[in-house]
Amino acid sequence: MSSQTVSLSRLSDIHTPAPVRIVDIQADIPLSMRLRSLGFVPGTEVRRLAAIGGRGPITFLLRDTKIAIRHMDAQSILVSA
């Protein structure tokens, strides 16, 4: 039996356009519901496209749609490579 370690990162810490997969959303219920309604749901593949400034909005591509969210909201989304 082999054990596999999955390395998790915050979506806000991803700085390349390589695809990552959403694992979990760690936010209060209103923010979690808002992010899920935008398509940020566990299992979804996401690619970072662009960012404005160090802590500004970040644009992602998910399900053939470009979506920009606040840096602080992207911090609540856990992803794996």
Backbone torsions as a table, in degrees:
resi	resn	phi	psi	omega
1	MET	NA	128.8	-178.7
2	SER	-107.8	145.1	176.3
3	SER	-106.1	139.9	-177.9
4	GLN	-120.8	127.2	179.6
5	THR	-95.5	127.4	178.5
6	VAL	-102.1	124.8	178.8
7	SER	-88.6	122.4	179.9
8	LEU	-103.6	144.9	176.0
9	SER	-134.0	164.0	172.9
10	ARG	-85.3	142.7	-178.7
11	LEU	-58.3	-32.1	179.0
12	SER	-66.9	-20.2	-178.5
13	ASP	-91.1	-2.2	178.7
14	ILE	-83.3	123.8	-176.0
15	HIS	-119.5	10.4	179.8
16	THR	-123.0	160.8	178.5
17	PRO	-81.3	5.8	178.7
18	ALA	-62.9	142.7	-178.2
19	PRO	-70.0	143.1	172.8
20	VAL	-130.0	162.8	-178.5
21	ARG	-117.5	133.7	179.2
22	ILE	-69.4	130.9	-179.8
23	VAL	-106.2	-42.3	-175.0
24	ASP	-160.4	158.3	172.4
25	ILE	-119.2	119.5	-179.2
26	GLN	-108.3	83.5	-177.3
27	ALA	-147.7	168.1	176.1
28	ASP	-66.7	166.6	-172.9
29	ILE	-59.1	-45.9	-179.8
30	PRO	-60.7	-43.9	179.8
31	LEU	-68.8	-41.8	178.3
32	SER	-59.2	-43.9	179.2
33	MET	-65.3	-40.4	179.3
34	ARG	-63.2	-46.2	180.0
35	LEU	-63.9	-41.3	178.8
36	ARG	-64.7	-37.6	179.3
37	SER	-67.7	-23.4	176.1
38	LEU	-82.9	-9.8	179.1
39	GLY	110.2	-0.1	178.3
40	PHE	-82.5	80.3	-178.9
41	VAL	-119.5	149.3	178.6
42	PRO	-52.8	136.5	-179.6
43	GLY	97.4	-14.9	-178.1
44	THR	-80.5	137.5	175.7
45	GLU	-83.1	136.4	-177.0
46	VAL	-132.2	144.2	173.5
47	ARG	-127.5	136.5	176.4
48	ARG	-80.5	132.8	179.4
49	LEU	-106.7	-47.0	-175.8
50	ALA	-161.2	162.7	175.9
51	ALA	-141.6	151.8	177.4
52	ILE	-111.3	112.1	179.4
53	GLY	68.0	-177.9	-177.6
54	GLY	-72.2	-36.1	-177.0
55	ARG	-126.5	17.9	-179.5
56	GLY	-82.5	-173.3	179.8
57	PRO	-60.3	150.2	178.2
58	ILE	-121.6	134.4	179.4
59	THR	-100.1	131.9	-179.8
60	PHE	-124.2	156.8	173.0
61	LEU	-111.7	121.2	174.5
62	LEU	-144.6	133.6	-179.4
63	ARG	52.3	45.8	177.9
64	ASP	62.4	23.6	179.6
65	THR	-130.2	135.0	174.7
66	LYS	-89.1	127.7	-179.2
67	ILE	-134.7	130.8	176.1
68	ALA	-105.3	131.6	175.8
69	ILE	-130.5	161.1	179.1
70	ARG	-65.2	147.7	177.9
71	HIS	-54.6	-44.5	-177.6
72	MET	-66.0	-28.4	176.0
73	ASP	-74.3	-37.6	178.7
74	ALA	-65.0	-25.3	177.9
75	GLN	-65.8	-23.4	-176.6
76	SER	-88.0	-1.2	-178.2
77	ILE	-103.6	119.8	177.7
78	LEU	-92.9	135.8	-178.2
79	VAL	-132.7	161.8	173.3
80	SER	-127.2	151.6	-179.0
81	ALA	-75.8	NA	NA
